[in-house]
Amino acid sequence: MSLIWFLIIGGLAGWLAGLIMKGKGFGVLANIGIGIVGSVIGGVVFGLLGLAVKSMVGELVTATAGAVLLLAVVNKIKQG
């Protein structure tokens, strides 16, 4: 995947995760960062589960799931 698509998927995934976890996005750069880290986390988790991604939609779902997991862990750490 090209760098531009990677950043677009990361930005969308971060924005979606922000909507799911707190009700709004975090800003363009934060969304991209959260989405990129989320795509790595999602790829690892999906790989451990034996799931394969073969489309852009699948990549977006994987990145969003990873970003939501990342935000859930960060929120849990912040709470105590």
N, CA, C and O atoms as a GROMACS GRO file, in nm:
protein
  320
    1MET      N    1   0.086  -0.117   0.000
    1MET     CA    2   0.000   0.000   0.000
    1MET      C    3   0.090   0.123   0.000
    1MET      O    4   0.196   0.124   0.063
    2SER      N    5   0.048   0.225  -0.070
    2SER     CA    6   0.129   0.346  -0.077
    2SER      C    7   0.118   0.425   0.053
    2SER      O    8   0.025   0.405   0.132
    3LEU      N    9   0.213   0.512   0.074
    3LEU     CA   10   0.217   0.594   0.195
    3LEU      C   11   0.092   0.681   0.207
    3LEU      O   12   0.040   0.699   0.317
    4ILE      N   13   0.046   0.735   0.096
    4ILE     CA   14  -0.073   0.822   0.101
    4ILE      C   15  -0.195   0.743   0.147
    4ILE      O   16  -0.271   0.790   0.232
    5TRP      N   17  -0.215   0.624   0.092
    5TRP     CA   18  -0.329   0.541   0.135
    5TRP      C   19  -0.314   0.501   0.282
    5TRP      O   20  -0.413   0.498   0.356
    6PHE      N   21  -0.192   0.472   0.322
    6PHE     CA   22  -0.167   0.435   0.462
    6PHE      C   23  -0.208   0.549   0.555
    6PHE      O   24  -0.271   0.526   0.658
    7LEU      N   25  -0.174   0.673   0.518
    7LEU     CA   26  -0.211   0.789   0.600
    7LEU      C   27  -0.361   0.815   0.596
    7LEU      O   28  -0.420   0.852   0.697
    8ILE      N   29  -0.423   0.796   0.480
    8ILE     CA   30  -0.568   0.815   0.471
    8ILE      C   31  -0.642   0.712   0.556
    8ILE      O   32  -0.732   0.747   0.632
    9ILE      N   33  -0.603   0.586   0.544
    9ILE     CA   34  -0.664   0.480   0.625
    9ILE      C   35  -0.640   0.507   0.773
    9ILE      O   36  -0.730   0.492   0.855
   10GLY      N   37  -0.518   0.548   0.808
   10GLY     CA   38  -0.486   0.580   0.947
   10GLY      C   39  -0.571   0.695   1.000
   10GLY      O   40  -0.622   0.689   1.112
   11GLY      N   41  -0.586   0.799   0.920
   11GLY     CA   42  -0.667   0.913   0.962
   11GLY      C   43  -0.813   0.876   0.980
   11GLY      O   44  -0.876   0.915   1.078
   12LEU      N   45  -0.867   0.800   0.886
   12LEU     CA   46  -1.007   0.755   0.898
   12LEU      C   47  -1.026   0.663   1.019
   12LEU      O   48  -1.124   0.675   1.092
   13ALA      N   49  -0.933   0.572   1.037
   13ALA     CA   50  -0.943   0.479   1.150
   13ALA      C   51  -0.934   0.553   1.283
   13ALA      O   52  -1.010   0.523   1.376
   14GLY      N   53  -0.843   0.647   1.294
   14GLY     CA   54  -0.831   0.726   1.416
   14GLY      C   55  -0.956   0.809   1.442
   14GLY      O   56  -1.001   0.818   1.556
   15TRP      N   57  -1.011   0.868   1.337
   15TRP     CA   58  -1.134   0.947   1.351
   15TRP      C   59  -1.250   0.859   1.395
   15TRP      O   60  -1.326   0.896   1.485
   16LEU      N   61  -1.265   0.741   1.331
   16LEU     CA   62  -1.372   0.649   1.370
   16LEU      C   63  -1.356   0.600   1.513
   16LEU      O   64  -1.453   0.591   1.588
   17ALA      N   65  -1.233   0.570   1.551
   17ALA     CA   66  -1.208   0.525   1.689
   17ALA      C   67  -1.242   0.637   1.787
   17ALA      O   68  -1.297   0.610   1.894
   18GLY      N   69  -1.209   0.760   1.752
   18GLY     CA   70  -1.244   0.874   1.837
   18GLY      C   71  -1.394   0.888   1.852
   18GLY      O   72  -1.444   0.917   1.961
   19LEU      N   73  -1.468   0.868   1.743
   19LEU     CA   74  -1.614   0.873   1.750
   19LEU      C   75  -1.670   0.762   1.838
   19LEU      O   76  -1.762   0.784   1.916
   20ILE      N   77  -1.614   0.643   1.823
   20ILE     CA   78  -1.662   0.528   1.899
   20ILE      C   79  -1.631   0.542   2.047
   20ILE      O   80  -1.716   0.514   2.131
   21MET      N   81  -1.510   0.587   2.080
   21MET     CA   82  -1.466   0.587   2.219
   21MET      C   83  -1.500   0.713   2.296
   21MET      O   84  -1.521   0.705   2.418
   22LYS      N   85  -1.507   0.828   2.233
   22LYS     CA   86  -1.531   0.948   2.310
   22LYS      C   87  -1.632   1.042   2.248
   22LYS      O   88  -1.669   1.142   2.310
   23GLY      N   89  -1.678   1.014   2.129
   23GLY     CA   90  -1.783   1.093   2.069
   23GLY      C   91  -1.739   1.196   1.968
   23GLY      O   92  -1.824   1.258   1.903
   24LYS      N   93  -1.609   1.219   1.951
   24LYS     CA   94  -1.559   1.311   1.849
   24LYS      C   95  -1.416   1.273   1.815
   24LYS      O   96  -1.355   1.192   1.884
   25GLY      N   97  -1.364   1.331   1.709
   25GLY     CA   98  -1.227   1.302   1.669
   25GLY      C   99  -1.128   1.378   1.757
   25GLY      O  100  -1.167   1.452   1.847
   26PHE      N  101  -1.000   1.358   1.730
   26PHE     CA  102  -0.894   1.418   1.811
   26PHE      C  103  -0.816   1.525   1.735
   26PHE      O  104  -0.725   1.585   1.792
   27GLY      N  105  -0.849   1.551   1.611
   27GLY     CA  106  -0.770   1.639   1.526
   27GLY      C  107  -0.698   1.555   1.423
   27GLY      O  108  -0.675   1.435   1.443
   28VAL      N  109  -0.661   1.617   1.313
   28VAL     CA  110  -0.608   1.543   1.199
   28VAL      C  111  -0.481   1.465   1.234
   28VAL      O  112  -0.474   1.345   1.208
   29LEU      N  113  -0.382   1.530   1.291
   29LEU     CA  114  -0.256   1.461   1.320
   29LEU      C  115  -0.272   1.352   1.426
   29LEU      O  116  -0.216   1.244   1.413
   30ALA      N  117  -0.349   1.381   1.529
   30ALA     CA  118  -0.372   1.280   1.632
   30ALA      C  119  -0.449   1.161   1.576
   30ALA      O  120  -0.419   1.047   1.608
   31ASN      N  121  -0.549   1.188   1.491
   31ASN     CA  122  -0.624   1.079   1.428
   31ASN      C  123  -0.533   0.991   1.344
   31ASN      O  124  -0.543   0.869   1.350
   32ILE      N  125  -0.444   1.053   1.267
   32ILE     CA  126  -0.352   0.975   1.184
   32ILE      C  127  -0.260   0.891   1.272
   32ILE      O  128  -0.238   0.773   1.245
   33GLY      N  129  -0.206   0.952   1.377
   33GLY     CA  130  -0.118   0.878   1.469
   33GLY      C  131  -0.187   0.763   1.536
   33GLY      O  132  -0.134   0.652   1.542
   34ILE      N  133  -0.307   0.788   1.588
   34ILE     CA  134  -0.384   0.682   1.654
   34ILE      C  135  -0.418   0.572   1.554
   34ILE      O  136  -0.410   0.454   1.586
   35GLY      N  137  -0.456   0.611   1.433
   35GLY     CA  138  -0.491   0.513   1.330
   35GLY      C  139  -0.373   0.429   1.287
   35GLY      O  140  -0.388   0.309   1.264
   36ILE      N  141  -0.255   0.490   1.275
   36ILE     CA  142  -0.135   0.414   1.234
   36ILE      C  143  -0.096   0.315   1.342
   36ILE      O  144  -0.069   0.198   1.312
   37VAL      N  145  -0.091   0.360   1.466
   37VAL     CA  146  -0.060   0.267   1.576
   37VAL      C  147  -0.169   0.161   1.586
   37VAL      O  148  -0.140   0.043   1.610
   38GLY      N  149  -0.294   0.203   1.568
   38GLY     CA  150  -0.406   0.108   1.570
   38GLY      C  151  -0.397   0.005   1.459
   38GLY      O  152  -0.434  -0.110   1.480
   39SER      N  153  -0.348   0.044   1.342
   39SER     CA  154  -0.337  -0.053   1.233
   39SER      C  155  -0.232  -0.160   1.266
   39SER      O  156  -0.248  -0.276   1.230
   40VAL      N  157  -0.125  -0.119   1.332
   40VAL     CA  158  -0.024  -0.216   1.374
   40VAL      C  159  -0.082  -0.311   1.479
   40VAL      O  160  -0.068  -0.432   1.470
   41ILE      N  161  -0.149  -0.254   1.580
   41ILE     CA  162  -0.211  -0.336   1.684
   41ILE      C  163  -0.316  -0.428   1.625
   41ILE      O  164  -0.319  -0.547   1.656
   42GLY      N  165  -0.402  -0.372   1.540
   42GLY     CA  166  -0.507  -0.453   1.477
   42GLY      C  167  -0.450  -0.563   1.391
   42GLY      O  168  -0.502  -0.674   1.389
   43GLY      N  169  -0.342  -0.533   1.318
   43GLY     CA  170  -0.279  -0.635   1.235
   43GLY      C  171  -0.223  -0.750   1.318
   43GLY      O  172  -0.235  -0.866   1.279
   44VAL      N  173  -0.164  -0.717   1.431
   44VAL     CA  174  -0.110  -0.821   1.520
   44VAL      C  175  -0.224  -0.905   1.578
   44VAL      O  176  -0.217  -1.028   1.578
   45VAL      N  177  -0.327  -0.839   1.628
   45VAL     CA  178  -0.439  -0.911   1.691
   45VAL      C  179  -0.512  -0.997   1.587
   45VAL      O  180  -0.541  -1.114   1.613
   46PHE      N  181  -0.540  -0.940   1.470
   46PHE     CA  182  -0.608  -1.017   1.366
   46PHE      C  183  -0.521  -1.133   1.320
   46PHE      O  184  -0.573  -1.241   1.291
   47GLY      N  185  -0.390  -1.112   1.312
   47GLY     CA  186  -0.299  -1.221   1.274
   47GLY      C  187  -0.300  -1.333   1.376
   47GLY      O  188  -0.298  -1.450   1.338
   48LEU      N  189  -0.302  -1.298   1.504
   48LEU     CA  190  -0.307  -1.400   1.609
   48LEU      C  191  -0.437  -1.479   1.604
   48LEU      O  192  -0.441  -1.597   1.640
   49LEU      N  193  -0.544  -1.413   1.559
   49LEU     CA  194  -0.673  -1.480   1.548
   49LEU      C  195  -0.688  -1.556   1.416
   49LEU      O  196  -0.788  -1.625   1.395
   50GLY      N  197  -0.590  -1.544   1.328
   50GLY     CA  198  -0.594  -1.614   1.201
   50GLY      C  199  -0.680  -1.546   1.096
   50GLY      O  200  -0.722  -1.610   1.000
   51LEU      N  201  -0.707  -1.418   1.113
   51LEU     CA  202  -0.789  -1.344   1.018
   51LEU      C  203  -0.699  -1.273   0.917
   51LEU      O  204  -0.596  -1.217   0.954
   52ALA      N  205  -0.738  -1.276   0.792
   52ALA     CA  206  -0.660  -1.212   0.686
   52ALA      C  207  -0.741  -1.098   0.625
   52ALA      O  208  -0.863  -1.108   0.611
   53VAL      N  209  -0.673  -0.991   0.590
   53VAL     CA  210  -0.736  -0.874   0.530
   53VAL      C  211  -0.694  -0.868   0.384
   53VAL      O  212  -0.576  -0.878   0.351
   54LYS      N  213  -0.794  -0.849   0.295
   54LYS     CA  214  -0.762  -0.850   0.152
   54LYS      C  215  -0.817  -0.730   0.077
   54LYS      O  216  -0.810  -0.726  -0.046
   55SER      N  217  -0.871  -0.632   0.148
   55SER     CA  218  -0.928  -0.516   0.079
   55SER      C  219  -0.905  -0.390   0.161
   55SER      O  220  -0.863  -0.396   0.277
   56MET      N  221  -0.931  -0.276   0.101
   56MET     CA  222  -0.918  -0.148   0.172
   56MET      C  223  -1.017  -0.140   0.287
   56MET      O  224  -0.984  -0.086   0.393
   57VAL      N  225  -1.137  -0.192   0.267
   57VAL     CA  226  -1.236  -0.191   0.374
   57VAL      C  227  -1.187  -0.276   0.490
   57VAL      O  228  -1.203  -0.238   0.606
   58GLY      N  229  -1.129  -0.391   0.459
   58GLY     CA  230  -1.074  -0.477   0.563
   58GLY      C  231  -0.962  -0.410   0.639
   58GLY      O  232  -0.950  -0.425   0.761
   59GLU      N  233  -0.878  -0.336   0.566
   59GLU     CA  234  -0.770  -0.263   0.631
   59GLU      C  235  -0.824  -0.154   0.722
   59GLU      O  236  -0.770  -0.130   0.830
   60LEU      N  237  -0.931  -0.088   0.680
   60LEU     CA  238  -0.994   0.015   0.762
   60LEU      C  239  -1.055  -0.046   0.888
   60LEU      O  240  -1.042   0.010   0.997
   61VAL      N  241  -1.120  -0.160   0.873
   61VAL     CA  242  -1.178  -0.229   0.989
   61VAL      C  243  -1.069  -0.272   1.086
   61VAL      O  244  -1.082  -0.255   1.207
   62THR      N  245  -0.961  -0.329   1.033
   62THR     CA  246  -0.849  -0.372   1.117
   62THR      C  247  -0.788  -0.255   1.192
   62THR      O  248  -0.764  -0.264   1.312
   63ALA      N  249  -0.762  -0.146   1.122
   63ALA     CA  250  -0.701  -0.029   1.184
   63ALA      C  251  -0.795   0.033   1.287
   63ALA      O  252  -0.750   0.076   1.394
   64THR      N  253  -0.923   0.038   1.257
   64THR     CA  254  -1.020   0.096   1.351
   64THR      C  255  -1.031   0.009   1.476
   64THR      O  256  -1.034   0.062   1.588
   65ALA      N  257  -1.036  -0.123   1.459
   65ALA     CA  258  -1.043  -0.212   1.574
   65ALA      C  259  -0.919  -0.197   1.661
   65ALA      O  260  -0.929  -0.194   1.784
   66GLY      N  261  -0.804  -0.188   1.600
   66GLY     CA  262  -0.680  -0.168   1.675
   66GLY      C  263  -0.676  -0.034   1.746
   66GLY      O  264  -0.630  -0.025   1.860
   67ALA      N  265  -0.725   0.071   1.679
   67ALA     CA  266  -0.728   0.204   1.740
   67ALA      C  267  -0.824   0.209   1.857
   67ALA      O  268  -0.795   0.273   1.959
   68VAL      N  269  -0.939   0.143   1.845
   68VAL     CA  270  -1.035   0.137   1.956
   68VAL      C  271  -0.972   0.063   2.074
   68VAL      O  272  -0.986   0.106   2.188
   69LEU      N  273  -0.903  -0.046   2.046
   69LEU     CA  274  -0.833  -0.121   2.151
   69LEU      C  275  -0.728  -0.034   2.218
   69LEU      O  276  -0.715  -0.034   2.340
   70LEU      N  277  -0.651   0.040   2.138
   70LEU     CA  278  -0.551   0.131   2.191
   70LEU      C  279  -0.614   0.236   2.281
   70LEU      O  280  -0.564   0.260   2.392
   71LEU      N  281  -0.722   0.299   2.237
   71LEU     CA  282  -0.788   0.403   2.318
   71LEU      C  283  -0.849   0.345   2.445
   71LEU      O  284  -0.849   0.410   2.549
   72ALA      N  285  -0.901   0.221   2.437
   72ALA     CA  286  -0.957   0.157   2.556
   72ALA      C  287  -0.849   0.133   2.661
   72ALA      O  288  -0.871   0.156   2.780
   73VAL      N  289  -0.732   0.088   2.616
   73VAL     CA  290  -0.620   0.064   2.710
   73VAL      C  291  -0.573   0.195   2.770
   73VAL      O  292  -0.548   0.204   2.890
   74VAL      N  293  -0.560   0.299   2.686
   74VAL     CA  294  -0.515   0.430   2.736
   74VAL      C  295  -0.616   0.486   2.837
   74VAL      O  296  -0.577   0.539   2.941
   75ASN      N  297  -0.744   0.474   2.807
   75ASN     CA  298  -0.847   0.522   2.900
   75ASN      C  299  -0.842   0.446   3.032
   75ASN      O  300  -0.858   0.505   3.139
   76LYS      N  301  -0.819   0.316   3.026
   76LYS     CA  302  -0.811   0.234   3.147
   76LYS      C  303  -0.691   0.275   3.232
   76LYS      O  304  -0.700   0.283   3.355
   77ILE      N  305  -0.579   0.301   3.167
   77ILE     CA  306  -0.458   0.344   3.240
   77ILE      C  307  -0.480   0.480   3.305
   77ILE      O  308  -0.438   0.502   3.418
   78LYS      N  309  -0.546   0.571   3.232
   78LYS     CA  310  -0.570   0.705   3.286
   78LYS      C  311  -0.665   0.704   3.406
   78LYS      O  312  -0.654   0.788   3.496
   79GLN      N  313  -0.758   0.607   3.408
   79GLN     CA  314  -0.855   0.600   3.518
   79GLN      C  315  -0.795   0.549   3.648
   79GLN      O  316  -0.844   0.581   3.756
   80GLY      N  317  -0.692   0.474   3.639
   80GLY     CA  318  -0.637   0.430   3.766
   80GLY      C  319  -0.560   0.308   3.755
   80GLY      O  320  -0.507   0.259   3.855
   0.00000   0.00000   0.00000
